[in-house]
Amino acid sequence: MARRLAEAGAPPQEIMAVTAHATPAEVTRYTRDANRPNMADGAMTRLK
């Protein structure tokens, strides 16, 4: 779920709230393999 949230553009704090991870390092562990191109597209969309 954390990876899907990251790919959807959720920031680490929101992912932590949903998944109950206690630290950003835990979120990183589960989002490390997220699809970076999808994440980049989502970030650029937010800038528009």
N, C-alpha and C positions, 0 to 999 in steps of 0.2 A: 504494500500500500504506500509506503514512504516513497518508493521510486515513482509510482504513478502520480503521486501528489507533486513531486519535484518536476516531473515532465509536464504537468499541467500548470506549472508556474508558481506553486505555493512556496513561500519563503520558509526557511528552516523553523522559525518560530511557530508558524501555522502547522507544519508537519509535526513538530513536537507536541502541540496541543491535541492533535488528532490521534497520534500513535502512543502518547504517554512516554516518549523518550525523555530522559532527564537532562541530557546534555546535547549540544550541537554535534559533538563527536559521535554520539550514537546515531544521529540522523545521517551524518556523513557516511558512516559505515554502510547504511542501507541505501543511500542514494548515489554512492560512488559510481555505480554502473548504469545510472540513468542515461537515457538517450540525449546526449549533449546537443545534437542539432535541433531536436524538438524543444529543448529548454531554451536555446538561443532564439528560436523563432518566437517563443512565448515572451521572452524578455523584450525583443524588438517590437512586438505588437503592443506591449504596455507603453512603450515610448511614443507611439503614434497618437 
